[in-house]
Amino acid sequence: MLNEIVLVGGLIFVFTLLYLSFLLPSKMIGNEEDNDKENTSTKTVGRGGGGAGDGVLRELALTNGQINRMNKEEVRQKLEELHLETRGVKEVLKKRLKSYYKKEKLYPDVKLSPTPERYDFLLVIDFEATCMEENPPDFQHEIIEFPILLVNTETLIVEDQFHSYCRPTINPILTPFCTKLTGITQKMVDRAPEFPQVLEDVLDWMSSKGYGMGHSRYAVATDGPWDMCRFLYQQCLHCGIPYPRPFRKWINVKKHFANFYQTKGGTKLQEMLASLGLKFEGKPHSGRDDAVNIARIAGRLIQDGCELRVNECLNNGRVEPVVPPRAKLSVSN
């Protein structure tokens, strides 16, 4: 009886090993295919069924794998051959090259259908506000510089700009630290209108540029959420005026930069520029100069294939993420 039990147990063990030997390789192959698809950073492409689309995805996966194995100089040389921008850290250069091949292989036959999240113009904003060297917890920041750059997303040219200083009322005298940091003097703000008038002028200027007319699509772009949730929101509360509708949602360029390039460098303004091989133009913490450099980063993201979309909004004073609908892919005729 004991021998029969041992014999049955042995047979079960052998059949189990045989089953696993057939099952596991198929699972491993499936995982490799999934990884290849993830490397392409694309979804299934409609090319008359799955066959042709799968072929494109596999080809892109192989190309991405080859780029991943290249060193920085090899990637730079390839970009130079293709007459593309060669400045930037390794992660940026590889992302640029991958985006080029992705467009080359997809766009001849496939186009992205237009969506409301695609913008004709960016309104790039960077406020400067009153400050102390060490701000106490209850310190009320007031906007003292309000710049906006109107950037054409097709040409990446700054087509126009609005700029005004604002006269603070809670702390009307600027601290020496604030003047040194921003370059804004007491005389500049003393001669400036107060914030409500500046905001009215901003909205009139935006209307004069076609905002809200329906002819073109606009999106506000900032370097992070703080300009909207900390400075503009608090300023409107202090002045007793409604928060302006055009600024309720925006493109956080910093977040797009981090997600798109995935560099090891930081996401402070000058760190992002350095990762792109660029130098800061102008004076740091000058609102207008900061906006110019934010626009340069946004322009490089667009050129490298990043689709800038609204990704943050303000809800009762709290910043919340905005998850846009996925763009639909359609076959061009």
HELIX and SHEET records of a PDB file:
HELIX    1   1 LEU A    2  THR A   40  1                                  39    
HELIX    2   2 GLY A   50  ASN A   68  1                                  19    
HELIX    3   3 LYS A   72  GLU A   81  1                                  10    
HELIX    4   4 LYS A   90  LEU A  106  1                                  17    
HELIX    5   5 PRO A  176  THR A  182  1                                   7    
HELIX    6   6 GLN A  186  ASP A  190  1                                   5    
HELIX    7   7 PHE A  195  SER A  208  1                                  14    
HELIX    8   8 TRP A  226  TRP A  226  1                                   1    
HELIX    9   9 ASP A  227  LEU A  232  3                                   6    
HELIX   10  10 TYR A  233  CYS A  239  1                                   7    
HELIX   11  11 ARG A  245  PHE A  247  5                                   3    
HELIX   12  12 VAL A  253  TYR A  261  1                                   9    
HELIX   13  13 LEU A  269  SER A  275  1                                   7    
HELIX   14  14 GLY A  287  GLN A  303  1                                  17    
SHEET    1   A 2 VAL A 110  LEU A 112  0                                        
SHEET    2   A 2 LEU A 329  VAL A 331 -1                                        
SHEET    1   B 7 GLU A 128  ALA A 129  0                                        
SHEET    2   B 7 ILE A 143  ASN A 152 -1                                        
SHEET    3   B 7 PHE A 121  ILE A 125 -1                                        
SHEET    4   B 7 TYR A 218  THR A 222  1                                        
SHEET    5   B 7 LYS A 249  ASN A 252  1                                        
SHEET    6   B 7 GLU A 312  ASN A 315 -1                                        
SHEET    7   B 7 ARG A 318  PRO A 321 -1                                        
SHEET    1   C 3 GLU A 128  ALA A 129  0                                        
SHEET    2   C 3 ILE A 143  ASN A 152 -1                                        
SHEET    3   C 3 VAL A 158  TYR A 165 -1                                        
END                                                                             
